[in-house]
Amino acid sequence: MSAVVLITGAASGIGLAVARRVVARGDRAILWDVSQSGLDAATAELGAHATSRVVDVADAEAVTRAGEAIENVGVTHLVNNAGILGQKTNWDALDVPAVARVMAVNVVGFMQVASVFLKARVAHPSAGIVNMASIAGENGGAPGFAAYGASKGAIMALTRGMARDLAPEVRVNALAPGIIDTPIQDAVMTAPDSREKAAEGIPMARLGTADEVAQAAEWLLFDAPYTTGEIIRIAGGRR
Ligand SMILES: NC(=O)c1ccc[n+]([C@@H]2O[C@H](COP(=O)([O-])OP(=O)(O)OC[C@H]3O[C@@H](n4cnc5c(N)ncnc54)[C@H](O)[C@@H]3O)[C@@H](O)[C@H]2O)c1
């Protein structure tokens, strides 16, 4: 049975890599992202098996409307992936709206997208959700980015709770990438040798690629029928 996979944050990086794999299987991808230009480029590349819509996952009304728009398209799987790093935390003068924005996109957004997906979805033998966590959810994140780490820790707990709530109809798993070479890293990899320095702390001695995460997402979506509530690190051995 063919699948229709809703992917958030699908205009770039890991989300786009997942969309490429979905389309390469002959399945269909629905791409949501805040970047119109990114979505235009992605759909131009992916062709007729991909459709897109500008959706800010932290905008409750926009997600509700976008959810209604997919109620008759037979969506079967979700990759909850849109995420932001946020800004560096200044503990002496906490920017509360900035922290709230990280939580709104990375946690509450995931929950609302899951909710509208569940309302719109049709049954599929491998029905499942993959949430994009991070090893930052375990180690606290890069120095200064504790809010991001906290948001990803929340995704880990959310994944276990959702897996329990939605079984046996829908499996819910998470991936916890390490340092993956996508645009989100540009905020922290500011020095010319940042990537080489980061690689020194990774047992596999290099950053991961978006497609290496997408490969694991594809497995969790389609080939892991007895796997739910799991969090799999894709981190080259880094903790
Ligand atoms: N790259 C890494 O090292 C790494 C490591 C661990 C986890 N992750 C997670 O993987 C996911 C994808 O990140 P990436 O590395 O591909 O980064 P990326 O910046 O390349 O892609 C993120 C995408 O999300 C979109 N986005 C941002 N805010 C949004 C919003 N409010 N609504 C909808 N779309 C939004 C962006 O426009 C972008 O296209 C994120 O959840 C990130 O936290 C990444």
The ligand as a Tripos MOL2 file, in Angstrom:
@<TRIPOS>MOLECULE
LIG
   44    48     1     0     0
SMALL
NO_CHARGES

@<TRIPOS>ATOM
      1 N1         21.6980   19.3000   12.0900 N.am      1 LIG1
      2 C1         21.9330   18.8080   13.2800 C.2       1 LIG1
      3 O1         23.0780   18.7050   13.7340 O.2       1 LIG1
      4 C2         20.8040   18.3110   14.1310 C.ar      1 LIG1
      5 C3         21.1160   17.5650   15.2670 C.ar      1 LIG1
      6 C4         20.0870   17.0990   16.0740 C.ar      1 LIG1
      7 C5         18.7800   17.3780   15.7600 C.ar      1 LIG1
      8 N2         18.5010   18.1200   14.6590 N.ar      1 LIG1
      9 C6         17.0860   18.4170   14.3990 C.3       1 LIG1
     10 O2         16.7470   18.0390   13.0910 O.3       1 LIG1
     11 C7         15.6620   18.8340   12.6500 C.3       1 LIG1
     12 C8         15.9640   19.3730   11.2610 C.3       1 LIG1
     13 O3         17.0800   20.2230   11.3520 O.3       1 LIG1
     14 P1         18.1330   20.3970   10.1730 P.3       1 LIG1
     15 O4         19.4410   20.0460   10.7270 O.co2     1 LIG1
     16 O5         17.6670   19.7280    8.9390 O.co2     1 LIG1
     17 O6         18.1170   22.0000   10.0420 O.3       1 LIG1
     18 P2         17.7040   22.9630    8.8550 P.3       1 LIG1
     19 O7         17.8330   24.3220    9.4290 O.co2     1 LIG1
     20 O8         18.4390   22.6110    7.6240 O.co2     1 LIG1
     21 O9         16.1680   22.6150    8.6140 O.3       1 LIG1
     22 C9         15.1510   23.0250    9.4810 C.3       1 LIG1
     23 C10        13.9500   23.4030    8.6520 C.3       1 LIG1
     24 O10        12.8690   23.7150    9.5550 O.3       1 LIG1
     25 C11        12.2120   24.8610    9.0490 C.3       1 LIG1
     26 N3         11.5420   25.5440   10.1400 N.ar      1 LIG1
     27 C12        12.0910   26.2850   11.1320 C.ar      1 LIG1
     28 N4         11.1480   26.7720   11.9240 N.ar      1 LIG1
     29 C13         9.9640   26.3350   11.4360 C.ar      1 LIG1
     30 C14         8.6180   26.5120   11.8370 C.ar      1 LIG1
     31 N5          8.2950   27.2800   12.8800 N.pl3     1 LIG1
     32 N6          7.6420   25.8990   11.1110 N.ar      1 LIG1
     33 C15         7.9630   25.1540   10.0310 C.ar      1 LIG1
     34 N7          9.2230   24.9650    9.6030 N.ar      1 LIG1
     35 C16        10.2010   25.5350   10.2930 C.ar      1 LIG1
     36 C17        13.3240   25.7080    8.4370 C.3       1 LIG1
     37 O11        12.8300   26.6670    7.5210 O.3       1 LIG1
     38 C18        14.1690   24.6410    7.7760 C.3       1 LIG1
     39 O12        13.7600   24.3760    6.4580 O.3       1 LIG1
     40 C19        15.4520   19.9110   13.7170 C.3       1 LIG1
     41 O13        14.3740   19.5400   14.5710 O.3       1 LIG1
     42 C20        16.7520   19.8910   14.4760 C.3       1 LIG1
     43 O14        16.5990   20.3370   15.7910 O.3       1 LIG1
     44 C21        19.4710   18.5910   13.8310 C.ar      1 LIG1
@<TRIPOS>BOND
     1     1     2 1
     2     2     3 2
     3     2     4 1
     4     4     5 ar
     5     4    44 ar
     6     5     6 ar
     7     6     7 ar
     8     7     8 ar
     9     8     9 1
    10     8    44 ar
    11     9    10 1
    12     9    42 1
    13    10    11 1
    14    11    12 1
    15    11    40 1
    16    12    13 1
    17    13    14 1
    18    14    15 2
    19    14    16 1
    20    14    17 1
    21    17    18 1
    22    18    19 2
    23    18    20 1
    24    18    21 1
    25    21    22 1
    26    22    23 1
    27    23    24 1
    28    23    38 1
    29    24    25 1
    30    25    26 1
    31    25    36 1
    32    26    27 ar
    33    26    35 ar
    34    27    28 ar
    35    28    29 ar
    36    29    30 ar
    37    29    35 ar
    38    30    31 1
    39    30    32 ar
    40    32    33 ar
    41    33    34 ar
    42    34    35 ar
    43    36    37 1
    44    36    38 1
    45    38    39 1
    46    40    41 1
    47    40    42 1
    48    42    43 1
@<TRIPOS>SUBSTRUCTURE
     1 LIG1         1 GROUP 0 **** ****
